[in-house]
Structures are given as C-alpha cells and as structure tokens.
Amino acid sequence: MNKYEIMFIVKATNEREQVNAVANNLKTLASANNSKVLEFKELGQKKLAYPIKKEINGYYFVMQVEADHETIKELDRKALLDENVLRHLIIKLDEE
C-alpha cells in the first residue's frame, strides 16, 4: 500500500451539514478495503483564487491515506461525479 495526500474543495454555498456529509463520505470511501486515513484536516472556508463553477468560496479539506491503487481510483471517480466537490487533487507521497 502507498501513502497519498488528497485535497478537495467543497462548495461553500451548501449548508454546513451538507459540507460535512460530503467530506465524511469521501473520508469513509478512503478508509474502505483495508485502507486507512492517517490524518484528516478541515482547513476551513477560503476565497478561491478564481471562480470555479460560479463559486468564489469553498471549504478546503486535506487527508493523508494509506491505500491501494484501486481505492484511490474509486475515490477519484466519486470526487469527479460529486457536484458538490469543486476540485480535488490526489498526490502519491514519496517513501521515506
């Protein structure tokens, strides 16, 4: 299993409960199939550098996970399909 860092931005125009539901959904998906979430941080609401889908603010989340390639592929697919996720980025961390 490899370590990955996943950053995603959720629409700020949603209710706070819906923002948390989207974040928890992705966190649950990341911890499936013998994978584990090592760290999960909510960075709060921030102004975007440029409008994305007519949104100017977003809630930022960062998590580090230890997962296999298939789990990461599924997480990437779900984040692309979720209309509440404005952007996401998955980075494979180097082995230390």
Sequence and secondary structure as in RCSB ss.txt:
>XXXX:A:sequence
MNKYEIMFIVKATNEREQVNAVANNLKTLASANNSKVLEFKELGQKKLAYPIKKEINGYYFVMQVEADHETIKEL
DRKALLDENVLRHLIIKLDEE
>XXXX:A:secstr
 EEEEEEEEEETTS HHHHHHHHHHHHHHHT TT EEEEEEEEEEEEEEEEETTEEEEEEEEEEEEE HHHHHHH
HHHHHH TTEEEEEEEE    
